[in-house]
Amino acid sequence: MASSILIKNEARLGLKLVAPAIGIIGLLVIYPIFFNVYLSFFDVQLNGSKTFIGLDNYSDLLANPRYYHSIGVSIIYLLGTVIGTTVLGLAAAVLMNQEFHFRNIARGLILLPYFAPVISVVFGWQFIFDPVNGIYNHVVVDVLHLTDTRENLIGNPDSALFVVILFDIWKHFPIAYLLLLAKLQSVPKDLYEAAAIDGQNAWGRFWHVTLPELKFVIATVVLLRIIWNLNRFEDVYLLAPNVETLPIFTYYQAFAGIVDQGGAAAISVIQLLVLVGLIWLYVRKVLKW
Amino acid sequence: MSSVILRNVNKSYGNLPIVKNLNLEVKDGEFVVLVGPSGCGKSTTLRMVAGLEDITQGDIQIGDRAINDLPPHKRNIAMVFQNYALYPHMSVRENIVFGLKKSGADAETIKTKLADVSEMLKLDEYLDRKPADLSGGQRQRVAMGRALARDADVYLFDEPLSNLDAKLRHHMRTEIARIQHQYNMTAIYVTHDQIEAMTLGDRVVVMRDGIVEQVGSPMEIYLQPANTFVATFIGSPAMNLFEAKVDGEELVFDKYRIPATSIANVDLNVLASHDTVLVGIRPDFFEDSALSLQRSPSDNLFAFDDIQVDLVENLGFDKEIMFTLGGENAKARLDLRSHVQRQETISLSVDLNRVLLFDTSTQGMLINAGEV
């Protein structure tokens, strides 16, 4: 009996302690989500007046070819950036786990792109790919003579998508690197020694020791990257506003040209549902939480 | 199986020498134990054989292959690690056959080896578990199994029992001895536990500060230690050492005069060149003079009379008594037939055939090696 009273008290204390957090999350996250769902059923005017139009926003959206195009762009963007950052992060982590001179400095320098402000590095990248003065065209055309024509890689939406992917990989691989390196350092040395004794060369040790040990961190990195990049706005918009990933498309719907906040809300609702479904599957099947 | 030969092997980290000019030959099928206190270089030596540490100087050979520059995965060795180093994501079964598979064994061989090993180490019911779901003793057995499943030239053991509790350690020690007799493997076994060294080794290598102090069979090491370090390191409680004056043919300390002529294998000429010597008597060789024990004619008893007992520790069959002799704290191990009490004054006898003499300055043994 006494123990059940203790448990009850404990539970009550727990509730009290999480109450402020629940309040803040409710205000900042839950409320906007529900408001968003609510908005998606209305035709919203700039002056704030709303007309209920049922599922019209959804049917308009599903009939809009630009919507499907942006889904396609988003999928390529996600695949490229998630795989790119994870692989590059893993490679950097494995490299930085070796012993060499100035390792600590190198470990720190790798983080630079991650904490550099987006706005300033974006200008740098735009300058690199500038068709007239950019170093990219200078190297490709004038130095290596690979082609005669100077390309405006960022101006063309098709090639701009790949510049945006490259930029994201460069900017965000340090977070993958950081998480993977932290785990890598805690892999017991004697596992590698045991694998070497069992006849495994360096590649075999990576495959049979490093990868299995990193499995959950890699899966977590992938999960985080999917969540972040499905919603990624500023990097894409600032570098190449002509690359229409879902968030960019949503923004154009909501705030540019024909302002259609109801339509934009409908996109977000679908995106939220897809994301929640994806993550649920991923957590269940891959992370096995 | 193969022999292992270490020739003038040196290892140093920067300027710090860890192993100094080590020479050792482990014969085919021989079980050699490296024993010594922490930091004596025994583990480093083992890891050099394994290829986990490079060799600063010298040569190591397995069979007729020079292996200095071979990476560990090409040396065909098997090893049991102190912390087991089991692959956490693999089941017990996968752990055991991992190296075997890599070595290119066919499915049939893998199956029979796995069955053999798991039966011998009683792992049958755990084969599908992950290491995390096993107790320390079970993990240790899996680590043993992983090594034994391999058809390696030499088997290396790096303090494999040091993480087990006393009872399990004793059990596994017997198991290893049994397996060794069954497989007749070439093995190098590192331990700081002198009981493991004594019970497992065909030969024991006692090391200190990177130097081999003595190599010999367990009984040679016990009965004819090369110096005071080996004498006090092997054997528990440690050997008593008393400094004695050499007075003609007698050794004098406290009020006792031991006739040196009665000590086995003493060279009186050598003795005459020393002013003092260290007299070494193992606690095990003291007897309670009050007991009328069966004597053999070769016994050569000397009695230390008027010994004041400071403390008695009853250990069941044995009892350890502490007393002062020649100004030194000394210990004797008697058995339960003796009824010695604390503060009592008693007489302890010792068979002078078992008494050892060491050089006071070099600490080396002064008695010619005889039959063990």
Contacts between the chains, C-beta under 8 A, distances in Angstrom:
chain1	res1	chain2	res2	distance
A	188	B	83	7.2
A	188	B	85	6.8
A	190	B	81	5.1
A	190	B	83	5.9
A	190	B	85	3.9
A	191	B	85	5.4
A	191	B	87	6.7
A	191	B	88	8.0
A	193	B	50	7.7
A	193	B	52	5.3
A	193	B	72	7.3
A	193	B	79	7.8
A	193	B	81	7.1
A	193	B	85	6.7
A	194	B	79	7.3
A	194	B	81	6.2
A	194	B	85	4.0
A	194	B	86	7.8
A	194	B	87	7.4
A	194	B	146	7.9
A	195	B	87	7.6
A	196	B	51	7.4
A	196	B	52	7.3
A	196	B	71	7.0
A	196	B	72	4.1
A	196	B	73	5.0
A	197	B	50	6.3
A	197	B	52	8.0
A	197	B	72	5.5
A	197	B	73	7.4
A	197	B	77	6.1
A	197	B	78	6.6
A	197	B	79	4.7
A	197	B	99	7.2
A	198	B	73	7.6
A	198	B	98	5.5
A	198	B	99	3.4
A	198	B	102	5.9
A	198	B	146	7.6
A	198	B	150	7.7
A	199	B	73	4.8
A	199	B	76	8.0
A	199	B	99	5.7
A	199	B	102	4.0
A	199	B	103	5.7
A	200	B	73	5.7
A	200	B	102	6.3
A	201	B	71	7.5
A	201	B	73	5.5
A	204	B	73	7.7
A	204	B	102	7.4
A	208	B	87	7.1
A	208	B	98	7.6
A	209	B	87	7.1
A	212	B	87	7.4
A	212	B	88	7.7
A	212	B	89	4.1
A	213	B	88	7.6
A	213	B	89	7.6
A	215	B	89	7.4
